[in-house]
């Protein structure tokens, strides 16, 4: 989580308007999901990778590593789509029979699986684009402009801030436990982890108490109002993004013949 | 009419678990004063501070701000808290936003100021605390000392008349501690009353106009630092140590190298000029010996 966060704050696109990046990511995501052909998915994957690596300057190795994270879920998910259960049908490209049931792969199911695989990867790369180029604080800002209810905005803000505090504390506790051989065996490890989690809860609870005192001391009235930084829209960015998304739509219509 | 900004009269407080945290605190702090509270952990310093801005309500006794007893309705509390700012010990308890500008703007926005005014105040507060270059840095990448300064800026931007800092130098290295003291002086010069709690006797001795010593919920001693810290029994009863400047002063006096009328030096520079004078008068080669003292 931390390296993604670090890149989000310092990348080639960090000064661009967060709404531009947000819109590009979400619109492309929707196009990618709606279009059901391989070419569009591949185009989205390549475009996003290109923008992230070439424009935002995220190291290629790091990006490829990120792309492997969803791979295990994807492969398992896709296998269940590819393999279908049926009687002794002639359509199977490859099949085997277990008892009365025949399991196999048909041409259709294989195409569907491959399409689904790349479509998911395309969707993931859209979200990676957003999270690698836009800090959480700015995503929250866009959501606020989109009139997401304040309670959700404030929760997001607090959760994001205190995730790091909690992770710090957990790290310190783990070091302290390890220094006293708390994880010497599996059994001791489980026991230590239990204590760590319990303490973390107590600590989080206290932290919440303390936070409310410190907020009240600064005239907290129930709203976490803060000043938002100003960003400038860039015509060039908007035009490029618009052109890319239009191209994706045209591509999907040409190849799939339909959008859905 | 007196010139007290804060008064407390026979303040008593007891926590829900029965701990008597404050047992009759009576004191008065002058406008524009630099005050340090000393005392062991659990002596009641933080509890007392939380009474000054109305977070805690006294069981007995009262708090008076600027000549008026504080009231606990919403409006009065808001008025009180815009005038008395507290900077808490752990900045991670205070900083709720991951963005420095957002964090600092929170207090002033609550005062109902315009966005331009808030931005102006935030910029000035960042300038004063020397964190202007951190404006776009996320809080979780800041060091402890930087977070501490963000927390101070967040209170400073509300333009309070009193700033209370709970152990502002705890966990800071010596250089940052000195910078903190300079920052407090800078704020104080603008007429802001500054109250700190600290375990650092040397800092309290050199920096404060007045010190209060707390012990088990009571004020056991108060006065000018050179009057308080010179009393051996006071230091002993309250588990405090003597500031090194006073130790050197006493030793010089014991040896007869300082005249009886010479008052204790408040800073290292004061001490050095005393030594230079004494050395000149008595023609004793004092400097080589003194240079061992650091």
Interface residues (C-beta under 8 A of the other chain):
Chain A: X5 X6 X9 X135 X136 X137 X157 X158 X160 X161 X164 X165 X207 X210 X211 X213 X214 X215 X216 X217 X218 X219 X220 X221 X224 X225 X226 X227 X228 X229
Chain B: X50 X53 X55 X78 X81 X82 X85 X86 X88 X90 X92 X93 X94 X95 X96 X97 X98 X99 X101 X102 X103 X105 X106 X107 X109 X110 X111 X115 X118 X119 X122 X136 X137 X138 X139 X140 X141 X154 X155 X158
